[in-house]
Amino acid sequence: MSKITFILFFVGLLQLSAASYAQMSNLNLKLNNATIAEVFEKIESQSEFRFFYDNSQLDLNQRVNVDATNRKIDEVLNDVFKNTGFAYEVLDRHILIRSNGNGISTVLQDQTTVSGTVTSASDKQPMPGVTVLVKGTTNGTVTNVDGNYRLTINENAKSLIFSFIGMTTQEIEIGGKTGINVELQENIIGVEEVVVIGYGTVKKSDLTGSVAVVSTKDLTRNPSASAAQSLQGRAPGVLVIQNGAPGGGATIRVRGVGSINKGSDPIYIVDGVQTSGISNIQPHEIESMQVLKDASAAAIYGANGSNGVIIVTTKRGKSGKPQVNFNSYVGINLAPEQYDVMNADQYSNFYRDLKGDMPEYNQPFRQKYYGEGWQEGTNWQDQMFKTGLNQNYHLSLAGGGENSNYSVAMSYMNEQGTIIKRNAERYTLRANSDF
């Protein structure tokens, strides 16, 4: 009996508090030529009152003047609604607005309550602080520490908006339901929107330094044997000069030739580790590539970054089923057009005319020692140049679970040059894993 008595006493106090709130709260407003909707917003920002009304029946764009200092809510509303055709009723902290002549009971019947729980889709845990808002209105609430919410809405409300920082905003149709549970998905930022810099990652829209971003789609658009070759022509202010030898690296210059350091090569950072180059990385293994070009972007590296910094982020495994990818290409290297030079007979005649009459180089003598084909001789360009065959194969396996991921990639490259005995062959195995 003592417990029941205490509960009844506590409920009575709450009702007394609710009834007296309208009498105890004072408002201070000073608005000139403001719309009624703006007045509502100002009152809600100063107090715990919330307005309920039907947009289709009320014109909230009417202009009014309000000058109230330390006045009660009913006194303020009487001045606001004078000559507007509006009527109101204060119920607890709720203010119901209607047109003159409409029964307030109809407004009350249009109210309903919807409740539910908001959880995270990844771990099914309740999410406190999620904003729940009736679409098209300022009527809303937030979830409590257990992820629960309760909201009074009009029956003509169509949908609820659930939003939280770092989560994808969801719109759920009400459809007459009184209980709506929602699972929010993480809002994963796409790689194209994120820029990796020396001291972390930032959104591309927030970046102020001079940074060129090259995605894996651009790097793999044309076949190439290395990431350095793929960078050619992809980033403004970056000059890539390929070594003519098969499998040779490339010389990279960011905004010209530097003068502080010995040499003018930029710094290469692959997955956070400084390396000597990126010629051994397959373009298909790269998630994104950033080129830091100015002082602010490369400041963390000091004088070593004066020639620019190239940051490479390789692909990682993602949660889900294992993904297998295979890429290959076959091409040919063609020798340049041959120079038109003299054959053996033409050269001997030229040499004889240059030195004068030389009997030892007459036709019978040459015929005796060089045979029937002495006029042509050996075409050394045919002996030096050839058509080269290029082959490149790349196989990767990636996957992961909730707590770990993995990525394994294997590649084979065989590049034959256009000069004899100038070939390159490379086997590559790369693996990474996160726990």
Secondary structure by P-SEA (a helix, b strand, c coil): caaaaaaaaaaaaaaaaaaaccccbbbbbbbccccaaaaaaaaaaaccbbbbbbcccccccccbbbbbccccaaaaaaaaaccccbbbbbcccbbbbbcccccaaaaaaacccccbbbbbccccccccbbbbbcccccccbbbccccbbbbbbcccccbbbbbcccccbbbbbcccccbbbbbbcccccccccccccccbbbbccccccbbbbbcccccccccccccccccccccccbbbbbcccccbbbbbbccccccccccccccccccccccccccccccccccbbbbbcccccccccccccccbbbbbbcbbbccccbbbbbbbbbbbbbbccccccccaaaaaaaaaaaacccccccaaaaaaccccccccccccccccbbbbbbbbbbbbbbcccccccbbbbbbbbbbbcccccbbbbbbbbbbbbcc
